[in-house]
């Protein structure tokens, strides 16, 4: 029995000793430092105002700057390390230049028990800088939708009318305007709004990384009744000798005008600015602005029309035309001193060359004449686009007798 107890005690002592030795091994093993790489740790730019003070700007403000950190520590510390546990800064308060800059970094926060292995004093990130550019651009208003039927909008009132933009020169050079947006769908009342502005290029695409001052614009949009009126192309001067205006085609024939009813009621048409015909030698297409009356706006922000002037050589032709009677009475006989009229007609060469007696009318109207001998004027009618320059005789003697 005593032998058995002694054996059990020996086993227990050996077990405790073995456990102690294993504990020492584990402690020594876990205290042994290991190295690892923490990838893509964000780098924050400190003292960023120094960039603008150097009259520079980030060439790519949207770029995410990162660095890979070599760290060491006990396994129990290293195995739980996260990117978020580190804060790395690049101090921009150094000598800066346009182009590529190597900016030193510093680690301002790290987990306990973790050390940085790499030499931070020689670590840096590459930051590309551009010249800081500033310029003024106009504000443009994009109106979305259409007002209620029978209504339109007057010229918008903007305050301010232009803004100051700043940013990298490569971006600023693309900016043509600052654009704001207002929806006028089904509106019949005036609109007042403060709208955000965005920098855009000539194609209307937003240009990133550009600052606008001020970033908001106040807009007043007056909604008024509308009226549709014809367009008249106003012409001055005469075509050169031997030339004729064969046709005049306009891109649109009517416009919708907007304004108070008292002004709309006074307007019967909209004229273009005068166009001088005296120097035209051949076909020409001309953009003619409208001559817009005060207190009136043109719907759709239409500024003018395109007018195509068809110019051709002028020619003339003499044609003998039979006289016809207008308002004849079947109870009477009519005898003319001349049954034909010699008519000279002129116009565009392509029109006049095909004209014959069937295209011209020579008419005497005897409605108010009774029995007897009368001298009655002859009226001549030619095709559109032509002009009757002369005809003989201009009067004929008509003898009227009862049947």
C-alpha positions as a Python dict, from the first residue, in 0.01 Angstrom:
ca = {
    (1, 'X'): (0, 0, 0),
    (2, 'X'): (279, 240, 95),
    (3, 'X'): (456, 152, -225),
    (4, 'X'): (148, 236, -424),
    (5, 'X'): (107, 578, -257),
    (6, 'X'): (469, 660, -320),
    (7, 'X'): (430, 576, -687),
    (8, 'X'): (125, 801, -721),
    (9, 'X'): (306, 1092, -553),
    (10, 'X'): (596, 1052, -793),
    (11, 'X'): (362, 1064, -1092),
    (12, 'X'): (194, 1381, -962),
    (13, 'X'): (524, 1558, -907),
    (14, 'X'): (642, 1469, -1256),
    (15, 'X'): (313, 1597, -1403),
    (16, 'X'): (342, 1930, -1226),
    (17, 'X'): (703, 1964, -1334),
    (18, 'X'): (614, 1886, -1695),
    (19, 'X'): (331, 2141, -1690),
    (20, 'X'): (566, 2404, -1548),
    (21, 'X'): (823, 2338, -1818),
    (22, 'X'): (556, 2364, -2090),
    (23, 'X'): (432, 2696, -1941),
    (24, 'X'): (785, 2836, -1949),
    (25, 'X'): (819, 2726, -2313),
    (26, 'X'): (491, 2883, -2413),
    (27, 'X'): (570, 3209, -2232),
    (28, 'X'): (910, 3229, -2394),
    (29, 'X'): (763, 3146, -2735),
    (30, 'X'): (482, 3406, -2718),
    (31, 'X'): (723, 3676, -2607),
    (32, 'X'): (934, 3619, -2916),
    (33, 'X'): (874, 3913, -3158),
    (34, 'X'): (760, 3860, -3516),
    (35, 'X'): (756, 4092, -3818),
    (36, 'X'): (472, 4163, -4063),
    (37, 'X'): (358, 4417, -4323),
    (38, 'X'): (40, 4621, -4273),
    (39, 'X'): (-67, 4712, -4626),
    (40, 'X'): (-250, 5017, -4759),
    (41, 'X'): (-249, 5232, -4448),
    (42, 'X'): (-414, 5567, -4542),
    (43, 'X'): (-188, 5872, -4532),
    (44, 'X'): (-353, 6193, -4411),
    (45, 'X'): (-222, 6526, -4538),
    (46, 'X'): (-142, 6751, -4242),
    (47, 'X'): (-115, 7130, -4276),
    (48, 'X'): (-291, 7108, -4612),
    (49, 'X'): (-343, 7485, -4612),
    (50, 'X'): (30, 7517, -4688),
    (51, 'X'): (-45, 7392, -5041),
    (52, 'X'): (-276, 7684, -5118),
    (53, 'X'): (-38, 7927, -4947),
    (54, 'X'): (225, 7812, -5197),
    (55, 'X'): (-21, 7895, -5478),
    (56, 'X'): (-49, 7526, -5557),
    (57, 'X'): (-325, 7265, -5556),
    (58, 'X'): (-347, 6887, -5546),
    (59, 'X'): (-336, 6768, -5906),
    (60, 'X'): (-565, 6479, -5814),
    (61, 'X'): (-754, 6561, -5494),
    (62, 'X'): (-946, 6233, -5517),
    (63, 'X'): (-632, 6023, -5501),
    (64, 'X'): (-613, 5791, -5197),
    (65, 'X'): (-259, 5808, -5056),
    (66, 'X'): (-146, 5491, -4878),
    (67, 'X'): (172, 5333, -4744),
    (68, 'X'): (275, 4983, -4640),
    (69, 'X'): (410, 4973, -4284),
    (70, 'X'): (666, 4716, -4163),
    (71, 'X'): (586, 4641, -3798),
    (72, 'X'): (700, 4398, -3526),
    (73, 'X'): (569, 4274, -3195),
    (74, 'X'): (460, 3974, -2996),
    (75, 'X'): (234, 3734, -3185),
    (76, 'X'): (-57, 3810, -2952),
    (77, 'X'): (-26, 4180, -3047),
    (78, 'X'): (56, 4142, -3414),
    (79, 'X'): (-223, 3896, -3492),
    (80, 'X'): (-491, 4156, -3398),
    (81, 'X'): (-343, 4454, -3585),
    (82, 'X'): (-582, 4643, -3820),
    (83, 'X'): (-523, 4925, -4067),
    (84, 'X'): (-756, 5145, -3860),
    (85, 'X'): (-520, 5117, -3561),
    (86, 'X'): (-263, 5339, -3734),
    (87, 'X'): (-266, 5709, -3816),
    (88, 'X'): (-3, 5819, -4065),
    (89, 'X'): (43, 6184, -4162),
    (90, 'X'): (235, 6359, -4439),
    (91, 'X'): (322, 6711, -4332),
    (92, 'X'): (268, 6948, -4625),
    (93, 'X'): (435, 7237, -4442),
    (94, 'X'): (757, 7188, -4638),
    (95, 'X'): (907, 7337, -4951),
    (96, 'X'): (660, 7253, -5226),
    (97, 'X'): (680, 7275, -5603),
    (98, 'X'): (461, 7212, -5904),
    (99, 'X'): (487, 6848, -6012),
    (100, 'X'): (593, 6546, -5807),
    (101, 'X'): (681, 6604, -5440),
    (102, 'X'): (825, 6349, -5195),
    (103, 'X'): (653, 6429, -4865),
    (104, 'X'): (795, 6273, -4543),
    (105, 'X'): (551, 6080, -4327),
    (106, 'X'): (514, 6030, -3953),
    (107, 'X'): (315, 5773, -3758),
    (108, 'X'): (110, 5956, -3495),
    (109, 'X'): (-86, 5655, -3368),
    (110, 'X'): (-12, 5282, -3343),
    (111, 'X'): (-126, 4990, -3125),
    (112, 'X'): (44, 4918, -2792),
    (113, 'X'): (311, 4654, -2817),
    (114, 'X'): (364, 4715, -3188),
    (115, 'X'): (673, 4890, -3319),
    (116, 'X'): (748, 5035, -3662),
    (117, 'X'): (1043, 4855, -3820),
    (118, 'X'): (1110, 5080, -4119),
    (119, 'X'): (1297, 5408, -4088),
    (120, 'X'): (1016, 5662, -4077),
    (121, 'X'): (1263, 5946, -4118),
    (122, 'X'): (1331, 5833, -4474),
    (123, 'X'): (978, 5718, -4562),
    (124, 'X'): (764, 5941, -4781),
    (125, 'X'): (463, 5950, -5012),
    (126, 'X'): (455, 6093, -5362),
    (127, 'X'): (216, 6389, -5394),
    (128, 'X'): (163, 6557, -5732),
    (129, 'X'): (83, 6929, -5720),
    (130, 'X'): (-45, 7163, -5988),
    (131, 'X'): (-56, 7540, -6012),
    (132, 'X'): (-350, 7686, -5819),
    (133, 'X'): (-562, 7869, -6077),
    (134, 'X'): (-847, 8112, -6022),
    (135, 'X'): (-1088, 8268, -6271),
    (136, 'X'): (-1439, 8408, -6300),
    (137, 'X'): (-1702, 8222, -6501),
    (138, 'X'): (-2064, 8308, -6583),
    (139, 'X'): (-2359, 8136, -6420),
    (140, 'X'): (-2588, 7941, -6653),
    (141, 'X'): (-2936, 7829, -6559),
    (142, 'X'): (-3073, 7496, -6680),
    (143, 'X'): (-3453, 7503, -6683),
    (144, 'X'): (-3610, 7158, -6669),
    (145, 'X'): (-3963, 7091, -6794),
    (146, 'X'): (-4221, 7339, -6927),
    (147, 'X'): (-4463, 7566, -6740),
    (148, 'X'): (-4837, 7512, -6735),
    (149, 'X'): (-5007, 7531, -7078),
    (150, 'X'): (-5048, 7894, -7185),
    (151, 'X'): (-4757, 8014, -6970),
    (152, 'X'): (-4387, 8075, -7022),
    (153, 'X'): (-4100, 8235, -6836),
    (154, 'X'): (-3931, 8569, -6870),
    (155, 'X'): (-3553, 8620, -6868),
    (156, 'X'): (-3426, 8479, -6535),
    (157, 'X'): (-3276, 8721, -6283),
    (158, 'X'): (-2955, 8581, -6127),
    (159, 'X'): (-2759, 8711, -5830),
    (160, 'X'): (-2467, 8694, -5871),
    (161, 'X'): (-2424, 8657, -6246),
    (162, 'X'): (-2073, 8510, -6221),
    (163, 'X'): (-1863, 8324, -5965),
    (164, 'X'): (-1497, 8274, -5878),
    (165, 'X'): (-1363, 7923, -5925),
    (166, 'X'): (-1032, 7784, -5801),
    (167, 'X'): (-847, 7457, -5823),
    (168, 'X'): (-577, 7273, -6019),
    (169, 'X'): (-493, 7459, -6341),
    (170, 'X'): (-553, 7148, -6552),
    (171, 'X'): (-909, 7129, -6418),
    (172, 'X'): (-983, 7502, -6418),
    (173, 'X'): (-891, 7527, -6786),
    (174, 'X'): (-1185, 7298, -6871),
    (175, 'X'): (-1448, 7502, -6687),
    (176, 'X'): (-1675, 7717, -6907),
    (177, 'X'): (-1953, 7804, -6663),
    (178, 'X'): (-2117, 7734, -6329),
    (179, 'X'): (-2454, 7570, -6381),
    (180, 'X'): (-2763, 7562, -6162),
    (181, 'X'): (-3089, 7376, -6221),
    (182, 'X'): (-3456, 7470, -6170),
    (183, 'X'): (-3762, 7255, -6248),
    (184, 'X'): (-4049, 7465, -6393),
    (185, 'X'): (-4279, 7175, -6480),
    (186, 'X'): (-4647, 7288, -6473),
    (187, 'X'): (-4560, 7618, -6302),
    (188, 'X'): (-4797, 7912, -6341),
    (189, 'X'): (-4654, 8125, -6058),
    (190, 'X'): (-4323, 8306, -6017),
    (191, 'X'): (-4028, 8103, -5887),
    (192, 'X'): (-3778, 8215, -5624),
    (193, 'X'): (-3499, 7979, -5523),
    (194, 'X'): (-3143, 7953, -5399),
    (195, 'X'): (-2972, 7687, -5610),
    (196, 'X'): (-2638, 7503, -5581),
    (197, 'X'): (-2387, 7555, -5862),
    (198, 'X'): (-2162, 7303, -6033),
    (199, 'X'): (-1862, 7374, -6262),
    (200, 'X'): (-1908, 7236, -6615),
    (201, 'X'): (-1707, 7219, -6937),
    (202, 'X'): (-1827, 7326, -7283),
    (203, 'X'): (-2008, 6993, -7324),
    (204, 'X'): (-2197, 7041, -6997),
    (205, 'X'): (-2000, 6775, -6809),
    (206, 'X'): (-1918, 6837, -6442),
    (207, 'X'): (-1552, 6919, -6375),
    (208, 'X'): (-1432, 6762, -6050),
    (209, 'X'): (-1208, 6911, -5781),
    (210, 'X'): (-1305, 7272, -5850),
    (211, 'X'): (-1418, 7507, -5574),
    (212, 'X'): (-1691, 7765, -5644),
    (213, 'X'): (-1737, 8089, -5449),
    (214, 'X'): (-2016, 8151, -5378),
    (215, 'X'): (-2152, 7800, -5418),
    (216, 'X'): (-2517, 7915, -5431),
    (217, 'X'): (-2704, 8157, -5660),
    (218, 'X'): (-3036, 8332, -5599),
    (219, 'X'): (-3280, 8300, -5891),
    (220, 'X'): (-3602, 8485, -5968),
    (221, 'X'): (-3808, 8349, -6256),
    (222, 'X'): (-4120, 8538, -6362),
    (223, 'X'): (-4394, 8318, -6513),
    (224, 'X'): (-4625, 8501, -6760),
    (225, 'X'): (-4893, 8429, -7026),
    (226, 'X'): (-4788, 8339, -7384),
    (227, 'X'): (-4897, 8416, -7741),
    (228, 'X'): (-4791, 8277, -8080),
    (229, 'X'): (-4702, 8531, -8351),
    (230, 'X'): (-4551, 8513, -8703),
    (231, 'X'): (-4192, 8611, -8784),
    (232, 'X'): (-4118, 8882, -9039),
    (233, 'X'): (-3773, 8904, -9198),
    (234, 'X'): (-3693, 9273, -9229),
    (235, 'X'): (-3492, 9363, -9540),
    (236, 'X'): (-3315, 9682, -9645),
    (237, 'X'): (-3136, 9786, -9962),
    (238, 'X'): (-3179, 9653, -10315),
    (239, 'X'): (-3020, 9356, -10480),
    (240, 'X'): (-2738, 9433, -10724),
    (241, 'X'): (-2841, 9505, -11082),
    (242, 'X'): (-2935, 9188, -11268),
    (243, 'X'): (-3009, 8986, -10952),
    (244, 'X'): (-3344, 8877, -10811),
    (245, 'X'): (-3457, 8717, -10484),
    (246, 'X'): (-3606, 8387, -10599),
    (247, 'X'): (-3696, 8256, -10253),
    (248, 'X'): (-3646, 8321, -9883),
    (249, 'X'): (-3675, 8020, -9650),
    (250, 'X'): (-3679, 8057, -9271),
    (251, 'X'): (-3592, 7788, -9017),
    (252, 'X'): (-3916, 7866, -8829),
    (253, 'X'): (-4214, 8080, -8923),
    (254, 'X'): (-4364, 8150, -8578),
    (255, 'X'): (-4251, 8204, -8221),
    (256, 'X'): (-4420, 8204, -7883),
    (257, 'X'): (-4377, 8529, -7694),
    (258, 'X'): (-4410, 8571, -7317),
    (259, 'X'): (-4518, 8874, -7116),
    (260, 'X'): (-4800, 9057, -6942),
    (261, 'X'): (-5126, 9052, -7140),
    (262, 'X'): (-5120, 9429, -7189),
    (263, 'X'): (-4793, 9394, -7383),
    (264, 'X'): (-4887, 9074, -7566),
    (265, 'X'): (-5204, 9232, -7705),
    (266, 'X'): (-5002, 9508, -7873),
    (267, 'X'): (-4774, 9272, -8065),
    (268, 'X'): (-4887, 9122, -8399),
    (269, 'X'): (-4550, 8985, -8516),
    (270, 'X'): (-4180, 8967, -8431),
    (271, 'X'): (-3927, 9119, -8670),
    (272, 'X'): (-3567, 9025, -8728),
    (273, 'X'): (-3297, 9288, -8729),
    (274, 'X'): (-3271, 9442, -9080),
    (275, 'X'): (-3073, 9250, -9341),
    (276, 'X'): (-2907, 9447, -9623),
    (277, 'X'): (-2963, 9288, -9965),
    (278, 'X'): (-2736, 9526, -10155),
    (279, 'X'): (-2420, 9315, -10132),
    (280, 'X'): (-2565, 8971, -10211),
    (281, 'X'): (-2440, 8810, -10533),
    (282, 'X'): (-2534, 8445, -10471),
    (283, 'X'): (-2728, 8214, -10240),
    (284, 'X'): (-2657, 8279, -9875),
    (285, 'X'): (-2776, 8154, -9536),
    (286, 'X'): (-2778, 8417, -9264),
    (287, 'X'): (-2844, 8400, -8890),
    (288, 'X'): (-3067, 8694, -8802),
    (289, 'X'): (-3136, 8789, -8438),
    (290, 'X'): (-3484, 8900, -8337),
    (291, 'X'): (-3565, 9261, -8262),
    (292, 'X'): (-3743, 9186, -7934),
    (293, 'X'): (-3974, 9457, -7796),
    (294, 'X'): (-3935, 9571, -7433),
    (295, 'X'): (-4112, 9368, -7161),
    (296, 'X'): (-4130, 9064, -7389),
    (297, 'X'): (-3939, 8735, -7387),
    (298, 'X'): (-3935, 8460, -7649),
    (299, 'X'): (-4021, 8113, -7522),
    (300, 'X'): (-3746, 7854, -7547),
    (301, 'X'): (-3479, 8123, -7526),
    (302, 'X'): (-3474, 8147, -7908),
    (303, 'X'): (-3251, 8438, -8007),
    (304, 'X'): (-3315, 8446, -8382),
    (305, 'X'): (-3368, 8243, -8697),
    (306, 'X'): (-3173, 8105, -8987),
    (307, 'X'): (-3278, 8256, -9322),
    (308, 'X'): (-3181, 8112, -9659),
    (309, 'X'): (-3181, 8370, -9939),
    (310, 'X'): (-3202, 8223, -10289),
    (311, 'X'): (-3039, 8462, -10538),
    (312, 'X'): (-3060, 8418, -10912),
    (313, 'X'): (-2989, 8613, -11229),
    (314, 'X'): (-3278, 8832, -11340),
    (315, 'X'): (-3421, 8796, -11690),
    (316, 'X'): (-3727, 8919, -11878),
    (317, 'X'): (-3961, 8796, -12150),
    (318, 'X'): (-4239, 8951, -12360),
    (319, 'X'): (-4552, 8741, -12408),
    (320, 'X'): (-4874, 8811, -12603),
    (321, 'X'): (-5171, 8736, -12379),
    (322, 'X'): (-5536, 8709, -12485),
    (323, 'X'): (-5779, 8944, -12311),
    (324, 'X'): (-6044, 8781, -12092),
    (325, 'X'): (-6367, 8935, -11963),
    (326, 'X'): (-6466, 8953, -11599),
    (327, 'X'): (-6834, 8990, -11496),
    (328, 'X'): (-6971, 8956, -11851),
    (329, 'X'): (-7349, 8970, -11908),
    (330, 'X'): (-7491, 8709, -12144),
    (331, 'X'): (-7742, 8965, -12276),
    (332, 'X'): (-7468, 9172, -12438),
    (333, 'X'): (-7204, 9145, -12705),
    (334, 'X'): (-6852, 9271, -12637),
    (335, 'X'): (-6606, 9386, -12900),
    (336, 'X'): (-6247, 9479, -12805),
    (337, 'X'): (-6028, 9725, -12990),
    (338, 'X'): (-5743, 9479, -12921),
    (339, 'X'): (-5779, 9111, -12832),
    (340, 'X'): (-5421, 9065, -12711),
    (341, 'X'): (-5193, 9245, -12469),
    (342, 'X'): (-4814, 9248, -12505),
    (343, 'X'): (-4680, 9179, -12153),
    (344, 'X'): (-4318, 9208, -12043),
    (345, 'X'): (-4245, 9005, -11730),
    (346, 'X'): (-3923, 8966, -11534),
    (347, 'X'): (-3796, 8745, -11253),
    (348, 'X'): (-3562, 8462, -11173),
    (349, 'X'): (-3415, 8301, -11480),
    (350, 'X'): (-3533, 7953, -11381),
    (351, 'X'): (-3893, 8078, -11351),
    (352, 'X'): (-3920, 8316, -11645),
    (353, 'X'): (-3778, 8074, -11903),
    (354, 'X'): (-4084, 7847, -11869),
    (355, 'X'): (-4349, 8122, -11869),
    (356, 'X'): (-4593, 8143, -12161),
    (357, 'X'): (-4935, 8299, -12219),
    (358, 'X'): (-5104, 8031, -12007),
    (359, 'X'): (-4924, 8163, -11698),
    (360, 'X'): (-5038, 8525, -11739),
    (361, 'X'): (-5386, 8675, -11723),
    (362, 'X'): (-5500, 8999, -11895),
    (363, 'X'): (-5842, 9094, -11756),
    (364, 'X'): (-6098, 9370, -11818),
    (365, 'X'): (-6377, 9405, -11563),
    (366, 'X'): (-6705, 9526, -11724),
    (367, 'X'): (-6925, 9491, -11419),
    (368, 'X'): (-7018, 9860, -11401),
    (369, 'X'): (-7047, 9928, -11775),
    (370, 'X'): (-7371, 9945, -11979),
    (371, 'X'): (-7437, 9967, -12354),
    (372, 'X'): (-7201, 10191, -12543),
    (373, 'X'): (-6834, 10246, -12613),
    (374, 'X'): (-6600, 10246, -12313),
    (375, 'X'): (-6227, 10273, -12252),
    (376, 'X'): (-6147, 10021, -11979),
    (377, 'X'): (-5812, 9958, -11800),
    (378, 'X'): (-5652, 9617, -11834),
    (379, 'X'): (-5528, 9432, -11524),
    (380, 'X'): (-5237, 9190, -11560),
    (381, 'X'): (-5161, 8896, -11326),
    (382, 'X'): (-4838, 8695, -11340),
    (383, 'X'): (-4691, 8397, -11149),
    (384, 'X'): (-4558, 8434, -10795),
    (385, 'X'): (-4196, 8543, -10786),
    (386, 'X'): (-4226, 8753, -11100),
    (387, 'X'): (-4293, 9118, -11175),
    (388, 'X'): (-4488, 9277, -11461),
    (389, 'X'): (-4261, 9556, -11584),
    (390, 'X'): (-4476, 9682, -11873),
    (391, 'X'): (-4769, 9595, -12097),
    (392, 'X'): (-4945, 9752, -12397),
    (393, 'X'): (-5204, 9860, -12447),
    (394, 'X'): (-5286, 9944, -12085),
    (395, 'X'): (-5643, 10040, -12181),
    (396, 'X'): (-5866, 9902, -12454),
    (397, 'X'): (-6185, 10023, -12613),
    (398, 'X'): (-6483, 9795, -12548),
    (399, 'X'): (-6802, 9829, -12750),
    (400, 'X'): (-7105, 9686, -12568),
    (401, 'X'): (-7428, 9610, -12758),
    (402, 'X'): (-7743, 9416, -12683),
    (403, 'X'): (-7783, 9079, -12846),
}
